[in-house]
């Protein structure tokens, strides 16, 4: 049952708590999706992003807005942890060195996962063939 005062306030034009919170977010829903997709893609490719760089990525996502619509204040020091709380698919974890014996036993799963992830990138029509490079430990082959 909805309280009568809530119905009255809504009829007067007051925003819901969710709408008000959405207007106070640093990122728009579209920008947040782009940041989440970028972080997920980097993780799939094995290039995990350090948590201290996530606010810089979010700031660069806001640079596409008109100058008058950009956030006036920089992000707070706990913003990246709050982003992780809002989006459960993000998970911060510590990366530890792995013993070579354990590493060799786990390599097959990692390689097949990497090829699955890179297949998604190669099938993306926005990635042009002239932007693909062959890079290994010996250098870049064009």
Buried (B, 14 or more C-beta within 10 A) or exposed (E): EEEEEEEEEEEEEEEEEEEEEEEEEBBBEEBBEBBBEBBBBBBBBEEEBEBEEBBEBBBEBBEEEEEEEEEEEEBEEEBBEEBBEEBEEBEEEEEEEEEEEEEEEEEEEEEEEEEEBEEEEEEEEEEEEEEEEEEEEEEEEE
